Amino acid sequence: MSFASDARAVRDPAKPVHLRVTAWRRCLRRYAPYGVGTTLRHLRERFGSLDDPAALESAMSALEASRRVWLAEVARFQQGRRAAKAQGRRRARPVDLAPYRDQGWPGGVAAGGPRPGSLTDQRVTDEFLARYGMTLWTPQPVDHRRRLRRLSPIDSATATFFGSVGCGGCLLGVIALVAGLCADPPAIAWWSFATAGVLTLLVVAWREVASGADQRRSERADRARVVASAEAAERRCRTDRMRSFNI
């Protein structure tokens, strides 16, 4: 549902109070200049308990009035950004964002904002500004789930050893086949060739395992860092989601 449809549900006297409060919370999650918790606390201090339908409608009217003022300002900002992009400036400069550095409640006291000097008189959050592109550009966080899916498997020492032995064994087999077709070596030659070939294969395979040990350790350390970052990002996401619903 949209903000406007939820606002109508808040004002619908035919709906039970708990459904109107639920619609109000959805509106608050879409537009919360101070963050959900602080914005809710401010509106409760300004209009009283939201279990009262009259206070709920007053808080909804204040939120709508502030949102109208803010969307008009956002439209003006976006118009300036389109003109700047036409001139080749793809990112907002600090001078473009300076007017919003100390941005308070959009619309001020007339739009339900806190009175100057009150405890809830503060600037809007950076997350609120970032939602509308009014902060300096920062790289997007890494998609850790995608990185985990794209991690290539790390070859184990056992797989490297037997892979080297298998490849070398195939090569020795080809050499033996060519020698058997082109000549008729005596049995002692076959035994000597087989012994030297097996020993050579074991030495080469062992050296291959030893030479790749550092690379495997580095790959395991990189994988561990990616997994730890992904788990930390998941925890932050769950915490933010729970905080947004803890109204």
C-alpha beads as a LAMMPS data file, in Angstrom:
LAMMPS data file: protein, C-alpha beads

247 atoms
246 bonds

1 atom types
1 bond types

-500.0 500.0 xlo xhi
-500.0 500.0 ylo yhi
-500.0 500.0 zlo zhi

Masses

1 110.0

Atoms # bond

1 1 1 0.000 0.000 0.000
2 1 1 1.126 3.558 -0.668
3 1 1 1.621 6.358 1.844
4 1 1 -1.599 8.058 0.698
5 1 1 -3.706 4.894 1.009
6 1 1 -2.329 4.221 4.482
7 1 1 -3.053 7.834 5.453
8 1 1 -6.673 7.365 4.377
9 1 1 -6.837 4.180 6.448
10 1 1 -5.571 6.108 9.489
11 1 1 -8.445 8.598 9.122
12 1 1 -11.105 5.978 8.445
13 1 1 -13.347 5.944 11.550
14 1 1 -14.928 2.696 10.422
15 1 1 -11.683 0.790 10.961
16 1 1 -10.696 -0.572 14.379
17 1 1 -8.126 1.478 16.230
18 1 1 -5.440 -1.192 16.020
19 1 1 -5.715 -1.303 12.206
20 1 1 -5.481 2.478 12.050
21 1 1 -2.388 2.391 14.241
22 1 1 -0.866 -0.305 11.992
23 1 1 -1.462 1.866 8.931
24 1 1 0.099 4.793 10.803
25 1 1 3.216 2.754 11.525
26 1 1 3.547 1.884 7.844
27 1 1 3.428 5.598 7.029
28 1 1 6.062 6.252 9.663
29 1 1 8.385 3.644 8.205
30 1 1 8.119 5.397 4.834
31 1 1 8.709 8.891 6.176
32 1 1 10.650 9.382 9.405
33 1 1 12.962 12.423 9.342
34 1 1 14.490 11.579 12.711
35 1 1 14.449 7.844 12.265
36 1 1 11.469 5.701 13.171
37 1 1 11.954 5.587 16.934
38 1 1 12.858 9.246 17.473
39 1 1 10.166 10.502 15.084
40 1 1 7.555 8.443 16.902
41 1 1 8.721 9.741 20.270
42 1 1 8.544 13.336 19.039
43 1 1 5.018 12.950 17.685
44 1 1 3.857 11.296 20.892
45 1 1 5.289 14.192 22.903
46 1 1 3.663 16.683 20.560
47 1 1 0.206 15.123 20.147
48 1 1 -0.163 12.592 22.947
49 1 1 -0.802 8.862 22.950
50 1 1 -1.519 7.478 19.507
51 1 1 -4.127 5.137 20.969
52 1 1 -6.371 8.199 20.990
53 1 1 -7.966 8.525 17.509
54 1 1 -7.883 12.335 17.675
55 1 1 -4.161 12.356 18.523
56 1 1 -3.535 9.770 15.820
57 1 1 -5.196 11.919 13.169
58 1 1 -3.324 15.024 14.351
59 1 1 -0.006 13.174 14.139
60 1 1 -0.942 11.883 10.673
61 1 1 -1.779 15.416 9.499
62 1 1 1.564 16.677 10.819
63 1 1 3.441 13.889 9.093
64 1 1 1.630 14.570 5.803
65 1 1 2.285 18.304 6.010
66 1 1 5.976 17.752 6.665
67 1 1 6.185 15.223 3.854
68 1 1 4.585 17.640 1.366
69 1 1 7.116 20.328 2.257
70 1 1 9.973 17.865 1.988
71 1 1 8.892 16.382 -1.342
72 1 1 8.694 19.898 -2.784
73 1 1 12.262 20.511 -1.606
74 1 1 13.357 17.157 -3.025
75 1 1 11.811 18.069 -6.393
76 1 1 13.740 21.352 -6.379
77 1 1 16.971 19.552 -5.489
78 1 1 16.454 16.955 -8.216
79 1 1 15.814 19.654 -10.783
80 1 1 19.172 21.207 -9.871
81 1 1 20.854 17.803 -10.108
82 1 1 19.439 17.207 -13.584
83 1 1 20.843 20.545 -14.708
84 1 1 24.221 19.699 -13.141
85 1 1 24.297 16.291 -14.843
86 1 1 23.590 17.957 -18.179
87 1 1 26.788 19.945 -17.562
88 1 1 28.767 16.796 -16.794
89 1 1 28.691 16.855 -12.967
90 1 1 27.460 13.366 -12.207
91 1 1 27.797 13.552 -8.432
92 1 1 26.573 16.118 -5.954
93 1 1 29.252 18.423 -4.552
94 1 1 29.570 19.493 -0.910
95 1 1 28.362 22.979 -1.883
96 1 1 25.188 21.435 -3.329
97 1 1 24.507 19.588 -0.077
98 1 1 25.456 22.403 2.312
99 1 1 21.829 23.632 2.768
100 1 1 20.871 20.201 4.147
101 1 1 23.792 19.766 6.542
102 1 1 21.726 21.142 9.427
103 1 1 18.314 20.282 8.021
104 1 1 15.713 20.167 10.771
105 1 1 12.146 18.912 10.707
106 1 1 10.805 19.705 7.208
107 1 1 8.137 22.387 7.473
108 1 1 9.105 23.429 10.977
109 1 1 6.620 23.921 13.793
110 1 1 3.760 24.600 11.362
111 1 1 4.163 21.071 9.964
112 1 1 4.239 19.338 13.331
113 1 1 7.919 19.896 14.011
114 1 1 9.430 20.385 17.477
115 1 1 9.536 23.815 19.020
116 1 1 12.972 25.479 18.888
117 1 1 15.085 24.477 21.839
118 1 1 13.022 21.436 22.768
119 1 1 14.632 18.074 23.399
120 1 1 13.514 16.685 20.064
121 1 1 14.690 19.721 18.070
122 1 1 17.482 18.151 16.018
123 1 1 18.670 17.597 12.474
124 1 1 17.296 14.839 10.310
125 1 1 19.294 11.636 10.090
126 1 1 21.874 10.935 7.409
127 1 1 19.918 7.822 6.420
128 1 1 16.879 9.991 5.740
129 1 1 18.916 12.342 3.517
130 1 1 20.635 9.440 1.769
131 1 1 17.265 8.004 0.771
132 1 1 16.741 11.091 -1.383
133 1 1 20.316 11.356 -2.662
134 1 1 21.176 14.349 -0.479
135 1 1 24.456 13.022 0.876
136 1 1 27.891 12.688 -0.647
137 1 1 28.338 9.608 -2.770
138 1 1 29.798 6.610 -1.012
139 1 1 30.449 3.182 -2.535
140 1 1 27.603 0.746 -2.114
141 1 1 28.234 -2.025 0.401
142 1 1 29.557 -5.238 -1.030
143 1 1 26.941 -7.847 -1.832
144 1 1 28.432 -10.495 0.428
145 1 1 25.943 -13.177 -0.544
146 1 1 26.931 -12.793 -4.187
147 1 1 30.606 -12.934 -3.245
148 1 1 30.015 -16.142 -1.315
149 1 1 28.251 -17.717 -4.283
150 1 1 31.095 -16.747 -6.617
151 1 1 33.926 -18.012 -4.434
152 1 1 35.831 -20.647 -6.334
153 1 1 36.465 -23.918 -4.510
154 1 1 39.902 -24.307 -2.961
155 1 1 41.816 -27.338 -4.227
156 1 1 42.894 -29.561 -1.378
157 1 1 46.424 -30.919 -1.122
158 1 1 45.108 -34.442 -1.745
159 1 1 43.313 -33.389 -4.933
160 1 1 46.430 -31.557 -6.140
161 1 1 48.643 -34.575 -5.443
162 1 1 46.442 -37.142 -7.184
163 1 1 45.715 -34.733 -10.021
164 1 1 49.422 -34.354 -10.710
165 1 1 49.930 -38.121 -10.479
166 1 1 47.031 -38.751 -12.853
167 1 1 48.239 -36.265 -15.464
168 1 1 51.795 -37.597 -15.265
169 1 1 50.554 -41.172 -15.447
170 1 1 48.674 -40.404 -18.649
171 1 1 51.829 -38.895 -20.128
172 1 1 53.888 -41.940 -19.153
173 1 1 51.275 -44.208 -20.696
174 1 1 51.475 -42.347 -23.999
175 1 1 55.277 -42.587 -23.968
176 1 1 55.122 -46.296 -23.213
177 1 1 52.587 -46.869 -26.003
178 1 1 54.740 -45.050 -28.554
179 1 1 57.858 -46.938 -27.405
180 1 1 56.041 -50.293 -27.672
181 1 1 54.855 -49.516 -31.207
182 1 1 58.162 -48.171 -32.481
183 1 1 60.519 -50.613 -30.764
184 1 1 60.578 -53.823 -28.787
185 1 1 62.312 -52.880 -25.516
186 1 1 63.491 -55.710 -23.264
187 1 1 61.775 -56.376 -19.981
188 1 1 64.517 -54.693 -17.963
189 1 1 63.910 -51.493 -19.935
190 1 1 60.221 -51.600 -19.105
191 1 1 60.927 -52.116 -15.409
192 1 1 63.476 -49.313 -15.377
193 1 1 61.130 -46.979 -17.217
194 1 1 58.236 -47.782 -14.873
195 1 1 60.327 -47.327 -11.717
196 1 1 61.863 -44.054 -12.858
197 1 1 58.478 -42.803 -14.054
198 1 1 56.711 -43.578 -10.775
199 1 1 59.450 -41.975 -8.697
200 1 1 59.438 -38.907 -10.948
201 1 1 55.657 -38.633 -10.681
202 1 1 55.769 -38.791 -6.880
203 1 1 58.482 -36.148 -6.656
204 1 1 56.750 -33.801 -9.100
205 1 1 53.368 -34.243 -7.367
206 1 1 54.885 -33.580 -3.951
207 1 1 56.633 -30.435 -5.186
208 1 1 53.334 -29.267 -6.717
209 1 1 51.592 -29.718 -3.376
210 1 1 54.359 -27.887 -1.524
211 1 1 54.459 -24.978 -3.981
212 1 1 50.666 -24.438 -3.706
213 1 1 50.535 -24.519 0.098
214 1 1 51.027 -20.752 0.500
215 1 1 48.410 -20.006 -2.139
216 1 1 45.897 -22.306 -0.449
217 1 1 46.524 -20.652 2.927
218 1 1 46.002 -17.229 1.359
219 1 1 42.775 -18.372 -0.336
220 1 1 41.456 -19.821 2.923
221 1 1 42.225 -16.573 4.750
222 1 1 40.449 -14.540 2.026
223 1 1 37.460 -16.860 2.173
224 1 1 37.310 -16.564 5.957
225 1 1 37.321 -12.751 5.717
226 1 1 34.514 -12.778 3.148
227 1 1 32.429 -15.186 5.230
228 1 1 32.985 -13.093 8.381
229 1 1 31.989 -9.916 6.517
230 1 1 28.866 -11.614 5.156
231 1 1 27.829 -12.815 8.603
232 1 1 28.434 -9.348 10.104
233 1 1 26.373 -7.751 7.315
234 1 1 23.551 -10.229 7.955
235 1 1 23.593 -9.404 11.666
236 1 1 23.449 -5.668 10.953
237 1 1 20.592 -6.204 8.518
238 1 1 18.618 -8.216 11.077
239 1 1 19.292 -5.616 13.766
240 1 1 18.144 -2.748 11.525
241 1 1 15.038 -4.687 10.505
242 1 1 14.121 -5.414 14.111
243 1 1 14.749 -1.803 15.071
244 1 1 12.469 -0.569 12.271
245 1 1 9.640 -2.764 13.566
246 1 1 10.249 -1.979 17.203
247 1 1 7.921 0.994 17.298

Bonds

1 1 1 2
2 1 2 3
3 1 3 4
4 1 4 5
5 1 5 6
6 1 6 7
7 1 7 8
8 1 8 9
9 1 9 10
10 1 10 11
11 1 11 12
12 1 12 13
13 1 13 14
14 1 14 15
15 1 15 16
16 1 16 17
17 1 17 18
18 1 18 19
19 1 19 20
20 1 20 21
21 1 21 22
22 1 22 23
23 1 23 24
24 1 24 25
25 1 25 26
26 1 26 27
27 1 27 28
28 1 28 29
29 1 29 30
30 1 30 31
31 1 31 32
32 1 32 33
33 1 33 34
34 1 34 35
35 1 35 36
36 1 36 37
37 1 37 38
38 1 38 39
39 1 39 40
40 1 40 41
41 1 41 42
42 1 42 43
43 1 43 44
44 1 44 45
45 1 45 46
46 1 46 47
47 1 47 48
48 1 48 49
49 1 49 50
50 1 50 51
51 1 51 52
52 1 52 53
53 1 53 54
54 1 54 55
55 1 55 56
56 1 56 57
57 1 57 58
58 1 58 59
59 1 59 60
60 1 60 61
61 1 61 62
62 1 62 63
63 1 63 64
64 1 64 65
65 1 65 66
66 1 66 67
67 1 67 68
68 1 68 69
69 1 69 70
70 1 70 71
71 1 71 72
72 1 72 73
73 1 73 74
74 1 74 75
75 1 75 76
76 1 76 77
77 1 77 78
78 1 78 79
79 1 79 80
80 1 80 81
81 1 81 82
82 1 82 83
83 1 83 84
84 1 84 85
85 1 85 86
86 1 86 87
87 1 87 88
88 1 88 89
89 1 89 90
90 1 90 91
91 1 91 92
92 1 92 93
93 1 93 94
94 1 94 95
95 1 95 96
96 1 96 97
97 1 97 98
98 1 98 99
99 1 99 100
100 1 100 101
101 1 101 102
102 1 102 103
103 1 103 104
104 1 104 105
105 1 105 106
106 1 106 107
107 1 107 108
108 1 108 109
109 1 109 110
110 1 110 111
111 1 111 112
112 1 112 113
113 1 113 114
114 1 114 115
115 1 115 116
116 1 116 117
117 1 117 118
118 1 118 119
119 1 119 120
120 1 120 121
121 1 121 122
122 1 122 123
123 1 123 124
124 1 124 125
125 1 125 126
126 1 126 127
127 1 127 128
128 1 128 129
129 1 129 130
130 1 130 131
131 1 131 132
132 1 132 133
133 1 133 134
134 1 134 135
135 1 135 136
136 1 136 137
137 1 137 138
138 1 138 139
139 1 139 140
140 1 140 141
141 1 141 142
142 1 142 143
143 1 143 144
144 1 144 145
145 1 145 146
146 1 146 147
147 1 147 148
148 1 148 149
149 1 149 150
150 1 150 151
151 1 151 152
152 1 152 153
153 1 153 154
154 1 154 155
155 1 155 156
156 1 156 157
157 1 157 158
158 1 158 159
159 1 159 160
160 1 160 161
161 1 161 162
162 1 162 163
163 1 163 164
164 1 164 165
165 1 165 166
166 1 166 167
167 1 167 168
168 1 168 169
169 1 169 170
170 1 170 171
171 1 171 172
172 1 172 173
173 1 173 174
174 1 174 175
175 1 175 176
176 1 176 177
177 1 177 178
178 1 178 179
179 1 179 180
180 1 180 181
181 1 181 182
182 1 182 183
183 1 183 184
184 1 184 185
185 1 185 186
186 1 186 187
187 1 187 188
188 1 188 189
189 1 189 190
190 1 190 191
191 1 191 192
192 1 192 193
193 1 193 194
194 1 194 195
195 1 195 196
196 1 196 197
197 1 197 198
198 1 198 199
199 1 199 200
200 1 200 201
201 1 201 202
202 1 202 203
203 1 203 204
204 1 204 205
205 1 205 206
206 1 206 207
207 1 207 208
208 1 208 209
209 1 209 210
210 1 210 211
211 1 211 212
212 1 212 213
213 1 213 214
214 1 214 215
215 1 215 216
216 1 216 217
217 1 217 218
218 1 218 219
219 1 219 220
220 1 220 221
221 1 221 222
222 1 222 223
223 1 223 224
224 1 224 225
225 1 225 226
226 1 226 227
227 1 227 228
228 1 228 229
229 1 229 230
230 1 230 231
231 1 231 232
232 1 232 233
233 1 233 234
234 1 234 235
235 1 235 236
236 1 236 237
237 1 237 238
238 1 238 239
239 1 239 240
240 1 240 241
241 1 241 242
242 1 242 243
243 1 243 244
244 1 244 245
245 1 245 246
246 1 246 247
